Amino acid sequence: MSLWFIAWSYLWNRKFTTFLTIFSVALAVGLISAVLTLRDETRKRFEEEAQAFDIVVGAKGSPLQMVLSSVYFMDQPTGNIDVAIYEHILEDPDDYIEAAYPINMGDSYSGFRIVGTNPDLFEHTWTSRFDEEPRHPFVISEGRFFEDDFEAVLGSLVALQTGLEVGDTFISTHGFMDIPEDLQLHDHSDVPYTVVGIMESSNSPFDRAIYSSLETVWLAHDDDHDHDHDHAHAHDDHDDDHAHDDHDNADDDAHDHGQREPAENPVLTLADSDSDSDAFLPDSQVTAVLVQLQSPGYRWQYKQYILENTIAMAAVPIEEINKLYNQFLSPVQTVLLAVGYLVVAISALSILIGLYLSILQRKRDLAIMRALGASSYEVFGAVLIEALLVTLLGIIGGWFLGNACTFVLSYYLESQFGLVITSFGLNEGELTAFATVAFMGMMAGILPAYQAYDSDVARDLASLQ
């Protein structure tokens, strides 16, 4: 009879206690496995999309907010910039740029953002540094790309969750929240969008957007600002008489002091904008410009060029995502891993206690084994095998439990952020963690095994009488 069979038989005879011990190990391993998988997969997905563009140019504010809103459609834009800045970027006097794509955001439908852009964006590709495979998220599955204003192309998740099909029409909502029609402040019912295409799933945030022409976003907000424009014009007329006399005096004062009004540079003009994009002005603004450089090595130079020559802001997506992980997400993940290893330590303690009590209860069985010819080393090995079996079963169960949780959570991440998490795999971090758990389980079995090894066979046999 092998030691493995003997060890398994003892564990089977204590089914309930063995199950509780395995379950405690599985909970700890499941937590560690889930945290490590989510950490690696989310970082991989975020960085993969961050490589899509070298630079994002937009209104000054938080660089991370600008990247999240423009590349991942996850945050409010920092504002809008003059079209003159986009035109200045296209001039590219230093030959930095390979491609530049303007985007406009201000409306949404069912919580999905409507992104105004140029058709050139749909030809954009990049190579992922993780698998060296080319990425091209803009592939039509049904219909075609937009050609006229108020024609819309849906990302795959938009089509799946809204049920819209090619040929359907819909009305946009002002802003980025799904607001009931009776509560909307801006009525866009006179400018419906027509779905002309649906894109294939790319497992990226680009699946969560609705794409239309750049001019469509301007036209959709044209009526919204006619009233503001007229009101401002009337206000200017009302104040004109009062300002006229003061103007002459101001000119005289400026002349006396040797001062001149600075000329306004259109490239350096930042259109006023609040956080919910209420200040769209027709044919004058874009939310951001997504820039692909001739080489990633130009990122720092071009970022400095934008900061020095315009009042817009430039951000490197991959740098901002790394900051996000290092400053915010990494500490949280470290805490969760610490909790997981603490549970592992508690589970190892439960293994030790369970085996120790088991040895006390079966002293006579072990004495009979010794009397039948089993050596003290074989008894020691049998108890260690019990600890190993409990630990291995806990690791296997925990791996399934952790990946099952990750699999369920991936549906939420995909629907909310377009991030697809790969479950039921093994990464280097998990293998290291599992080895650590197995080692701790074996260490927990040493004391009970030594107790069995050092038992007094004659005394234990005498207790049978």
Buried (B, 14 or more C-beta within 10 A) or exposed (E): EEBBEBBBEBBEEBEEBBEEBBBBBBBBBBBBBBBBBBBBBBBBBBBBBBBBBBBBBBBBBBBBBBBBBBBBBBBBBBBBBBBBBBEBBEEBEEEBBBBBBBBBBBBBBBBBBBBBBEBEBBEBEBEBEEEEEEBEBBEBEBBEBBEEBBBBBBBBBBBBBBEBEBEBEBBBBBBBEEBEEEEBEBEBEEBEBBBBBBBBBBBBBBBBBBBBBBBBBBBBBBBBBEEEEEEEEEEEEEEEEEEEEEEEEEEEEEEEEEEEEEEEEEBBBBBEBEEEBBBBBBEBBBBBBBBBBBEBEBBEEBBEBBEEBBBBBBBBBBBBBBEBBEEEBBEEBEEBBEBBBEBBBBBBEBBBBBBBEBBEEBBEBBBBBBEEEBEBEBBBBBBBBBBBBBBBBBBBBBBBBBBBBBBEBBEEBBBEBBBBBBBEEEBEBBEEBBEEBBEBBBBBBBBBBBBBBEBEBEEBBEEEE
